[in-house]
């Protein structure tokens, strides 16, 4: 596995993973995480220069889970982080990412301390036989190793342990339900569930009016209350209703089956919409969506069929007789755009007539040539032949012009293609030049960063040497003062330099307890803006502007990050670490790298963004 390091670029902080030579990139997973903003996955950028391949993860304004869980952890913080990780694992499945590529350890999971937004690290490399992280084991170890807030009810910790013991095989769904139960409502980051409305299977058709189709003015419409089962426009009882789908919602229309047509109707008219045995004839005047008229018979519950008589036979619409002789010739293009059987028949008929006409004209021309095979000198020439020659010449000229235009068009297209090819070549050359410039700039930037890092290390070494010399000088002065005090003769009866604690023990020395000694040695910060003294009284002392998270809250400076820096006490030594802040942290004017611990000494000047402090030790 490759190595990790942090890199600061302007106001952004990146966790950089350098791949080893034998690691093969999973191109599909890499494309997923670099081209999409996946909830719960840190934003990713792929960078390659020569043989160096790097994947950069943006962790700006986020702290590692190890830092986030340092000290006492309350219930809200724990449940929020666990829920965010579970939601992120669900997103990973949706984007077809391999869960083995996710790093589940406290140092490589990053949290926004204000919003609890999580950023997991996905390493898109091919893993054939390698086992991935055990998510159940990760949650269990986190619960076991976390120090919980003693000021609140910690019974939820016992619930977690009971869940892990009763479920040897970890299930994401079961753990999510456990989190919801412990949190007291449906999900920490889950939106409220909306009640489901059952889909509407059918829509009742409102009452419609029925009127006959007649050329004369229509009579007053008859209202038709529709029964719940649908509509039945027939004269033979209630029949099953069949839905007719129009648009998105079905409309129920009754269709009769095997109904005998009535006989001896006046004027020989058949009722509209009547079904003939063996055929299903839909009503021609059914009023649906406001089109057409309704049939003249309908069923009303409790009454016989209501029949609205017609005043005479309905006019029969005759199609106009087409005058084929006056028809315009139909082109092939028109036939393709308006294709139908009727148009196809007309086109074929016109084509056959045109062909017959051409054959007739050829025969006629042939007969004229036979008659005019003997030309008498001085006799007038047949005008029909001269006209045909003239037409042939015109056709040849037109064909020559068309050929010339086609050649010109081909020449123009070739010129355009050549111009496009040259333009593409120029663009490719420009792109290669830009790529070379970018590579050169990247090399220069890396050299500058390396120089700055070396300079910082040299400065820090010089400061440490100066501090060591100062400490040695102070120790030598103390030793000298002690030796001088031992050489002085005892003075009896003088109490001007020594405070007497009580009369009984005037000649004795009071021994301080361990707490008093630690209090005297406790370090503190001096805020230069207001000379405020800030005691550093925790193993991991947090500084920032997120009041619910930090130990020293800076609310009057917007340049400070929510979690800007931590001061850590380890074995009597104090270190400062920048927690991926936006405006960085400085020691004696030199910017320190994010997530790298730098040792502090008495008198050092600290600058968080533009806020200055001084570190002191008693």
C-alpha positions in Angstrom: 0.0 0.0 0.0 1.2 3.5 -0.8 1.9 6.3 1.6 -0.2 9.3 2.8 0.9 12.9 3.3 -0.9 16.2 3.7 -0.5 19.1 1.3 -1.6 22.7 1.5 -2.6 24.5 -1.7 -3.8 28.0 -1.0 -6.8 27.7 1.3 -7.3 24.0 0.6 -5.8 21.1 2.4 -5.4 17.8 0.6 -4.7 14.3 1.8 -2.3 12.9 -0.9 -2.0 9.2 -1.6 1.0 8.2 -3.7 0.4 4.9 -5.5 3.1 2.2 -5.7 4.3 0.9 -9.0 2.7 -2.5 -8.6 -0.8 -1.0 -7.7 -3.2 -1.2 -10.7 -5.9 1.5 -10.8 -9.5 0.6 -11.1 -10.5 3.0 -13.9 -14.2 2.6 -13.3 -14.0 3.4 -9.6 -11.6 6.3 -10.3 -14.0 7.8 -12.9 -16.9 7.5 -10.4 -15.2 9.3 -7.5 -13.5 12.0 -9.7 -16.5 12.9 -11.9 -19.3 12.7 -9.3 -19.9 14.4 -5.9 -20.8 11.3 -3.9 -22.3 12.0 -0.5 -19.9 10.7 2.2 -16.9 10.4 -0.1 -14.2 13.1 0.0 -13.9 15.0 -3.2 -11.1 13.4 -5.3 -8.6 14.6 -7.9 -6.2 12.3 -9.8 -2.8 13.6 -10.7 0.1 12.0 -12.6 3.5 13.3 -13.6 5.9 11.0 -15.3 5.8 7.8 -13.2 4.4 9.4 -10.0 0.7 8.8 -9.6 -1.2 10.6 -6.9 -4.8 10.7 -5.7 -5.7 13.9 -3.8 -8.6 14.1 -1.3 -9.9 17.5 -0.3 -10.2 17.5 3.5 -10.4 21.3 4.1 -12.2 22.3 7.3 -12.5 18.7 8.4 -10.8 16.9 11.3 -9.9 13.2 11.5 -12.2 10.9 13.5 -9.3 10.4 15.9 -9.2 14.1 16.6 -13.0 14.4 16.7 -13.3 11.6 19.3 -10.4 12.8 21.4 -11.7 13.5 24.9 -15.2 12.9 26.1 -17.8 12.1 23.4 -21.5 12.6 23.8 -24.4 10.6 22.4 -25.3 13.1 19.6 -21.7 13.1 18.3 -21.4 9.3 18.3 -24.8 8.6 16.6 -24.3 11.4 14.0 -20.9 9.9 12.9 -22.2 6.3 12.8 -25.3 7.3 10.8 -23.2 9.3 8.4 -20.9 6.4 7.8 -23.9 4.0 7.2 -25.5 6.5 4.7 -22.1 6.8 2.9 -21.8 3.0 2.6 -25.3 2.9 1.0 -24.2 5.6 -1.5 -21.1 3.5 -2.3 -23.4 0.6 -3.3 -25.5 2.9 -5.5 -22.4 4.0 -7.4 -21.1 0.5 -7.8 -18.0 1.1 -5.8 -16.2 -1.8 -4.0 -16.5 -1.5 -0.2 -13.0 -3.0 0.1 -11.6 0.3 -1.3 -12.9 2.3 1.7 -10.4 3.0 4.5 -12.2 2.4 7.8 -9.8 3.7 10.4 -10.0 6.8 12.6 -7.0 8.5 11.0 -8.5 8.5 7.5 -12.2 9.4 8.2 -12.8 13.1 8.2 -15.6 15.1 9.9 -17.0 18.6 9.7 -17.3 19.5 13.4 -20.3 21.8 12.7 -22.5 19.8 10.3 -21.2 16.3 11.0 -20.6 15.9 7.2 -18.3 12.9 6.7 -15.6 12.4 4.1 -14.4 8.8 3.6 -11.3 7.9 1.7 -11.8 5.6 -1.3 -8.6 4.2 -2.9 -9.6 2.9 -6.4 -7.1 0.1 -7.0 -7.7 -3.5 -8.1 -8.0 -5.8 -5.1 -8.3 -9.4 -6.2 -7.6 -11.5 -3.1 -7.2 -8.7 -0.5 -9.8 -8.6 2.2 -11.5 -5.2 2.8 -12.2 -3.5 6.1 -14.7 -5.1 8.5 -17.3 -2.4 9.1 -18.8 -4.3 12.0 -15.4 -4.7 13.7 -14.8 -1.0 13.1 -18.0 0.1 14.9 -17.4 -2.3 17.7 -13.8 -1.2 18.3 -14.9 2.4 18.2 -17.4 1.9 20.9 -14.9 0.0 23.1 -12.1 2.6 22.7 -14.1 5.8 23.0 -14.3 7.8 26.2 -18.0 8.8 26.7 -19.3 12.0 28.4 -19.9 11.1 32.1 -22.4 14.0 32.5 -25.1 12.3 30.5 -26.9 8.9 30.6 -24.6 6.4 29.0 -27.1 3.5 28.8 -27.0 3.6 25.0 -23.4 2.2 25.3 -24.8 -0.9 26.9 -27.4 -1.1 24.1 -24.6 -1.0 21.5 -22.7 -3.8 23.2 -25.8 -5.9 23.5 -26.4 -5.4 19.7 -22.9 -6.5 18.8 -23.1 -9.6 21.1 -26.5 -10.7 19.7 -25.5 -10.2 16.1 -22.3 -12.0 15.3 -22.9 -11.3 11.5 -23.0 -7.6 11.0 -25.9 -6.2 8.9 -26.1 -2.5 7.8 -29.9 -2.5 7.8 -30.1 -3.9 11.3 -27.5 -1.5 12.6 -29.3 1.4 11.0 -32.5 0.4 12.8 -30.6 0.2 16.0 -29.3 3.7 15.5 -32.8 5.0 14.8 -34.1 3.3 18.0 -31.3 4.8 20.1 -31.7 8.3 18.6 -35.4 8.4 19.4 -36.7 9.3 15.9 -36.5 8.0 12.4 -32.9 8.4 11.4 -30.3 11.1 12.2 -29.8 12.2 8.7 -33.0 10.6 7.2 -35.8 12.9 6.0 -39.3 12.2 7.4 -41.3 9.5 5.6 -44.2 10.8 3.6 -47.5 8.9 3.9 -48.1 6.9 0.8 -51.3 7.5 -1.2 -52.7 4.5 -3.0 -52.9 4.9 -6.7 -56.3 5.6 -8.2 -57.3 2.6 -10.3 -60.1 4.2 -12.2 -61.8 7.6 -12.6 -65.6 7.9 -12.6 -66.9 9.7 -15.7 -69.1 12.6 -14.8 -72.7 12.8 -16.1 -72.9 13.6 -19.8 -75.6 15.0 -22.1 -77.0 12.9 -25.0 -78.2 14.5 -28.2 -78.8 13.0 -31.7 -76.8 13.9 -34.7 -79.2 15.7 -37.0 -78.8 18.5 -39.6 -81.6 20.5 -37.9 -81.1 22.2 -34.5 -80.6 19.8 -31.7 -83.3 19.2 -29.1 -82.8 19.9 -25.4 -80.1 17.5 -23.9 -81.2 14.8 -21.6 -79.1 14.5 -18.4 -77.7 11.0 -17.8 -76.8 10.1 -14.2 -74.0 7.5 -14.5 -74.1 4.5 -12.2 -71.0 3.6 -10.2 -70.2 0.7 -12.6 -69.7 2.9 -15.7 -71.9 3.9 -18.8 -73.9 1.6 -21.0 -75.3 3.1 -24.3 -77.4 0.2 -25.4 -81.0 -1.0 -25.5 -80.6 -4.4 -24.1 -79.8 -4.2 -20.3 -76.6 -3.7 -18.4 -73.5 -5.2 -19.9 -70.0 -5.5 -18.4 -68.0 -2.3 -18.6 -64.7 -2.3 -20.4 -62.1 0.5 -19.8 -61.1 2.6 -22.7 -57.7 4.2 -22.1 -57.5 7.8 -23.4 -54.4 9.6 -22.2 -53.2 8.8 -18.7 -56.5 7.9 -17.0 -59.0 5.2 -18.1 -62.6 6.1 -19.0 -65.2 3.3 -18.6 -67.4 2.8 -21.7 -69.8 -0.1 -22.0 -69.5 -2.3 -25.1 -72.3 -4.7 -26.0 -71.6 -8.2 -27.2 -73.9 -10.4 -29.4 -76.8 -8.0 -29.5 -79.3 -8.5 -32.4 -80.0 -5.3 -34.3 -83.5 -4.0 -34.1 -85.7 -4.5 -37.1 -88.2 -2.3 -39.0 -86.7 1.0 -38.0 -88.1 4.0 -39.8 -86.4 4.9 -43.1 -84.2 1.8 -42.7 -81.8 3.6 -40.4 -79.7 1.6 -37.9 -79.0 3.0 -34.5 -75.6 4.6 -34.0 -73.2 2.5 -32.0 -75.1 -0.8 -32.5 -73.1 -4.0 -32.3 -73.6 -6.6 -35.1 -73.1 -10.3 -34.1 -69.5 -11.3 -34.7 -68.3 -7.7 -34.9 -67.7 -5.0 -32.4 -68.7 -1.6 -33.8 -67.9 1.3 -31.5 -70.4 4.1 -31.4 -69.5 6.6 -34.1 -70.9 9.6 -32.2 -69.6 8.8 -28.7 -68.8 12.0 -26.9 -65.4 11.6 -25.4 -63.1 14.6 -24.6 -65.7 17.0 -26.0 -65.6 15.5 -29.6 -68.6 14.3 -31.5 -72.2 13.8 -30.4 -73.6 11.1 -28.1 -75.8 8.1 -29.2 -79.5 8.5 -29.2 -80.2 5.7 -26.7 -79.0 5.2 -23.2 -79.9 3.3 -19.9 -81.2 5.1 -16.8 -81.4 3.0 -13.6 -85.1 2.2 -12.8 -86.4 3.3 -16.2 -86.7 1.8 -19.6 -84.4 2.8 -22.3 -84.8 6.4 -23.3 -84.9 6.8 -27.1 -84.5 10.2 -28.7 -86.0 9.9 -32.2 -84.5 11.4 -35.3 -86.3 13.8 -37.7 -85.5 12.0 -40.9 -82.5 10.1 -42.1 -79.1 11.5 -41.3 -77.4 13.0 -44.3 -74.9 10.8 -45.9 -71.6 12.4 -46.5 -70.4 11.7 -50.0 -66.8 11.9 -50.9 -66.1 14.2 -53.8 -65.3 12.5 -57.1 -61.7 13.1 -57.9 -60.8 14.4 -61.3 -57.8 12.3 -62.0 -57.1 14.1 -65.2 -56.6 17.4 -63.3 -54.4 15.9 -60.6 -51.0 17.5 -60.1 -48.0 15.1 -60.7 -46.9 13.6 -57.3 -43.1 13.6 -56.6 -41.2 10.9 -54.8 -40.3 13.3 -52.0 -43.9 14.2 -51.5 -44.9 10.5 -51.3 -42.2 9.9 -48.7 -43.4 12.8 -46.6 -47.2 12.0 -46.9 -47.2 8.2 -47.4 -50.5 6.4 -47.5 -52.1 3.7 -49.6 -54.1 6.2 -51.5 -51.1 8.4 -52.3 -49.1 5.3 -53.3 -51.8 4.2 -55.7 -52.0 7.6 -57.3 -48.2 7.8 -57.6 -48.1 4.4 -59.3 -50.9 5.3 -61.7 -49.2 8.6 -62.6 -45.9 6.8 -63.2 -47.5 4.2 -65.5 -49.3 6.9 -67.5 -46.1 8.9 -67.8 -44.3 5.7 -69.0 -47.0 5.0 -71.6 -46.8 8.6 -72.8 -43.0 8.4 -73.3 -43.4 5.1 -75.2 -46.1 6.7 -77.5 -43.9 9.7 -78.1 -40.9 7.5 -79.0 -43.0 5.5 -81.5 -44.3 8.8 -83.0 -40.8 10.1 -83.3 -39.6 6.9 -85.0 -42.4 7.1 -87.6 -41.5 10.8 -88.3 -37.9 9.8 -88.9 -38.9 7.1 -91.3 -41.1 9.6 -93.2 -38.3 12.1 -93.3 -35.5 9.7 -94.3 -35.4 11.3 -97.7 -34.8 15.0 -97.5 -35.3 17.1 -100.6 -32.8 19.9 -100.9 -34.3 23.2 -100.3 -37.4 21.7 -98.6 -38.5 23.0 -95.2 -37.2 21.0 -92.2 -39.8 19.3 -89.9 -40.3 21.6 -86.9 -41.0 18.6 -84.5 -37.5 17.2 -85.0 -35.8 20.6 -84.5 -37.8 21.1 -81.3 -36.7 17.7 -80.0 -33.0 18.4 -80.9 -33.3 21.7 -79.1 -34.8 19.9 -76.0 -32.0 17.3 -76.1 -29.4 20.1 -76.2 -31.0 21.8 -73.3 -31.0 18.6 -71.3 -27.3 18.0 -72.0 -26.5 21.6 -71.0 -28.5 21.1 -67.8 -26.7 17.9 -67.1 -23.3 19.5 -67.7 -24.2 22.4 -65.4 -25.4 19.9 -62.7 -22.2 17.9 -63.0 -20.1 21.1 -62.8 -22.0 22.2 -59.7 -21.5 18.7 -58.1 -17.8 18.9 -58.8 -17.6 22.4 -57.4 -19.5 21.3 -54.2 -17.1 18.3 -53.8 -14.1 20.7 -54.2 -15.6 23.0 -51.6 -16.2 20.2 -49.2 -12.6 19.0 -49.6 -11.3 22.5 -48.9 -13.5 22.7 -45.8 -12.2 19.2 -44.6 -8.6 20.3 -45.2 -9.2 23.5 -43.2 -10.8 21.6 -40.4 -7.9 19.1 -40.3 -5.3 21.9 -40.2 -7.3 23.6 -37.4 -7.4 20.4 -35.4 -3.7 19.9 -35.8 -3.1 23.5 -34.6 -5.4 22.9 -31.6 -3.6 19.6 -30.8 -0.2 21.3 -31.0 -1.5 24.1 -28.7 -2.9 21.6 -26.3 0.4 19.7 -26.1 2.2 23.0 -25.6 -0.2 23.9 -22.7 0.3 20.4 -21.2 4.1 20.9 -21.3 3.7 24.3 -19.7 1.5 22.8 -17.0 4.0 20.1 -16.3 6.8 22.6 -16.1 4.8 24.7 -13.7 4.0 21.7 -11.6 7.6 20.8 -11.4 8.5 24.3 -10.4 5.7 24.4 -7.8 6.9 21.1 -6.2 10.4 22.4 -6.1 9.2 25.5 -4.3 7.2 23.5 -1.9 10.2 21.3 -1.2 12.4 24.4 -0.7 9.8 25.9 1.7 9.6 22.7 3.6 13.4 22.5 4.0 13.5 26.1 5.0 10.8 25.5 7.6 12.7 22.6 9.0 15.9 24.6 9.2 14.1 27.4 11.0 12.4 25.0 13.4 15.8 23.4 14.2 17.3 26.7 14.8 14.5 27.7 17.1 14.8 24.4 19.0 18.5 24.9 19.4 17.9 28.5 20.7 15.3 27.2 23.1 17.6 24.4 24.3 20.4 27.0 24.9 18.0 29.2 26.8 16.8 26.4 29.0 20.4 25.4 29.7 21.3 29.0 30.6 18.3 29.1 32.9 19.3 25.9 34.6 22.8 27.1 35.0 21.6 30.3 36.6 19.4 28.3 39.0 22.3 26.1 39.9 24.5 29.1 40.6 21.8 30.8 42.7 21.3 27.6 44.7 25.1 27.3 45.3 25.3 30.9 46.4 22.4 30.5 48.7 24.0 27.5 50.3 27.3 29.4 50.9 25.5 32.3 52.7 25.5 32.1 56.5 22.0 31.5 58.2 20.4 34.7 59.4 18.3 34.4 62.5 15.4 36.6 63.4 15.1 38.1 59.9 11.8 37.4 58.3 11.8 40.1 55.6 12.5 37.7 52.7 10.5 34.6 53.9 6.8 34.4 54.6 5.9 32.6 57.8 3.0 30.3 57.3 2.3 29.9 61.1 3.9 30.5 64.4 4.3 26.8 65.4 6.2 25.9 62.2 8.2 29.0 61.6 11.5 27.1 61.1 10.0 24.3 58.9 9.4 24.2 55.1 5.9 23.5 53.7 5.7 20.7 51.1 3.4 21.4 48.2 1.1 18.6 47.0 1.2 17.2 43.4 -1.8 19.2 42.2 -0.2 22.5 43.3 3.0 21.6 41.5 1.1 20.8 38.3 -0.8 24.0 38.6 2.4 26.0 38.9 3.8 24.2 35.8 0.6 24.6 33.7 1.2 26.3 30.4 -1.1 29.0 29.0 -1.6 31.3 26.0 -1.7 35.1 26.0 -4.0 36.5 23.3 -2.3 39.6 22.0 -5.5 41.4 21.1 -6.8 41.7 24.7 -4.0 40.2 26.8 -6.4 37.4 27.8 -4.7 34.5 29.7 -5.9 31.1 28.4 -4.9 28.2 30.6 -4.2 24.9 28.7 -5.9 22.5 31.0 -6.7 19.4 28.8 -4.6 16.8 27.1 -6.0 17.9 23.7 -6.9 21.6 23.9 -9.0 22.6 20.9 -9.1 26.2 19.5 -11.7 27.4 17.0 -15.1 29.1 16.5 -17.4 26.0 16.8 -18.6 26.6 20.3 -20.1 23.2 20.8 -16.8 21.5 19.9 -13.8 23.6 21.0 -12.3 24.3 24.4 -11.4 27.9 23.6 -14.0 29.7 21.5 -13.1 32.6 19.2 -16.3 34.1 18.1 -15.1 37.6 17.1 -12.8 36.6 14.2 -14.3 35.1 11.0 -10.9 34.1 9.7 -10.6 31.4 12.3 -11.9 27.9 11.2 -14.5 26.0 13.2 -11.7 23.6 14.4 -8.5 25.5 13.7 -5.8 23.9 15.9 -5.1 21.6 18.8 -2.5 21.9 21.6 -1.6 18.4 22.8 0.1 17.5 26.0 2.2 14.3 25.8 4.5 13.2 28.6 5.1 16.7 29.8 5.8 18.1 26.3 3.4 20.3 24.4 2.7 20.2 20.7 0.5 22.2 18.3 -1.2 20.7 15.3 -3.2 22.5 12.6 -6.5 20.6 11.9 -6.9 21.4 8.2 -7.8 25.0 8.8 -8.5 27.3 5.9 -6.1 30.1 6.8 -3.4 27.9 8.4 -1.3 28.1 11.6 2.1 29.8 12.0 4.9 29.5 14.6 7.2 32.5 14.8 5.9 33.6 11.3 6.5 30.2 9.6 3.5 28.2 8.4 3.3 24.7 9.7 1.9 21.8 7.7 -1.6 20.5 8.5 -1.9 17.4 10.7 1.8 17.5 11.7 2.7 18.0 15.4 5.2 20.8 16.1 6.7 21.0 19.6 6.2 24.2 21.6 8.6 26.0 23.9 8.3 29.0 26.2 8.0 32.3 24.5 7.0 31.1 21.1 4.7 33.3 19.0 1.6 31.5 17.5 -0.6 32.9 14.8 -3.9 31.3 13.9 -5.0 32.9 10.6 -4.6 36.6 11.7 -5.0 36.0 15.4 -1.8 36.2 17.4 -1.0 34.4 20.7 2.1 33.8 22.9 2.8 30.4 24.4 4.2 30.5 28.0 5.1 27.9 30.6 5.4 28.7 34.3 
